[in-house]
């Protein structure tokens, strides 16, 4: 007959390894680092900032970082108000 003590120690060791491995594999999302509190900065525009009497058919704005599309649509103000709402296209 076999040694029951050795079998129990082996089974206990395997069980301990499995429980230890399961505890190490807890999925946690990354923290993402500190919050970005600096707003995007306008680095280029066509026409140039401060232009008056613009008669063109498009405006180009370039920012130093990603800009959420919904944020642009809600923050963009044109005066005088155009007859048609502006078509906004995003690129990157």
C-alpha positions as CSV (number, residue, x, y, z in Angstrom):
1,X,0.0,0.0,0.0
2,X,1.0,3.6,-0.7
3,X,1.9,6.3,1.8
4,X,-1.3,8.3,2.5
5,X,0.7,11.0,4.2
6,X,2.8,11.6,1.0
7,X,-0.3,11.7,-1.1
8,X,-2.0,14.2,1.2
9,X,1.1,16.4,1.2
10,X,1.3,16.3,-2.6
11,X,-2.4,17.1,-3.0
12,X,-2.1,19.9,-0.5
13,X,0.9,21.3,-2.3
14,X,-0.9,21.2,-5.7
15,X,-4.0,22.9,-4.1
16,X,-1.7,25.6,-2.6
17,X,-0.1,26.3,-6.0
18,X,-3.5,26.5,-7.7
19,X,-4.9,28.9,-5.0
20,X,-1.7,31.0,-5.1
21,X,-1.9,31.3,-9.0
22,X,-5.5,32.2,-8.9
23,X,-4.8,35.0,-6.4
24,X,-2.1,36.4,-8.7
25,X,-4.3,36.5,-11.7
26,X,-6.9,39.0,-10.5
27,X,-7.7,41.2,-13.5
28,X,-7.6,44.9,-12.6
29,X,-7.9,47.7,-15.2
30,X,-4.9,50.0,-15.4
31,X,-5.3,53.3,-13.4
32,X,-4.5,55.4,-16.5
33,X,-2.2,57.8,-14.7
34,X,-3.1,61.3,-13.5
35,X,-6.1,63.1,-14.9
36,X,-5.5,65.3,-18.0
37,X,-6.5,68.7,-16.8
38,X,-4.8,70.7,-19.6
39,X,-7.3,71.6,-22.4
40,X,-6.2,71.1,-26.0
41,X,-4.4,74.1,-27.5
42,X,-5.0,75.5,-30.9
43,X,-1.7,75.2,-32.9
44,X,-2.8,76.2,-36.4
45,X,-5.9,77.6,-38.1
46,X,-7.1,78.5,-41.6
47,X,-7.9,81.3,-41.8
48,X,-5.6,82.7,-39.2
49,X,-6.9,83.5,-35.8
50,X,-8.5,87.0,-35.6
51,X,-9.3,87.1,-39.3
52,X,-12.2,89.3,-40.3
53,X,-14.5,89.3,-43.3
54,X,-13.7,85.7,-44.2
55,X,-15.4,84.7,-47.4
56,X,-14.1,81.2,-47.8
57,X,-16.0,77.9,-47.7
58,X,-14.0,76.0,-45.1
59,X,-12.2,76.5,-41.8
60,X,-9.3,74.3,-40.6
61,X,-8.4,74.0,-36.9
62,X,-5.4,72.0,-35.6
63,X,-5.0,71.1,-32.0
64,X,-1.9,69.8,-30.1
65,X,-3.8,66.7,-28.9
66,X,-6.9,64.5,-29.5
67,X,-10.2,66.5,-29.3
68,X,-13.5,64.7,-28.6
69,X,-15.8,65.2,-31.6
70,X,-18.8,66.0,-29.4
71,X,-16.8,68.6,-27.5
72,X,-16.0,70.5,-30.7
73,X,-19.5,70.5,-31.9
74,X,-20.8,71.9,-28.6
75,X,-18.0,74.5,-28.2
76,X,-17.8,75.8,-31.7
77,X,-19.5,79.3,-32.1
78,X,-19.6,81.1,-35.4
79,X,-20.7,84.7,-35.8
80,X,-22.7,85.7,-37.6
81,X,-24.7,82.5,-37.4
82,X,-24.4,80.7,-40.8
83,X,-27.6,79.9,-42.8
84,X,-26.7,76.2,-42.7
85,X,-25.1,74.5,-39.7
86,X,-21.4,73.8,-40.4
87,X,-20.3,70.3,-41.5
88,X,-17.6,69.2,-39.1
89,X,-15.0,66.6,-40.3
90,X,-12.4,65.1,-38.1
91,X,-9.0,63.8,-39.1
92,X,-5.9,62.8,-37.3
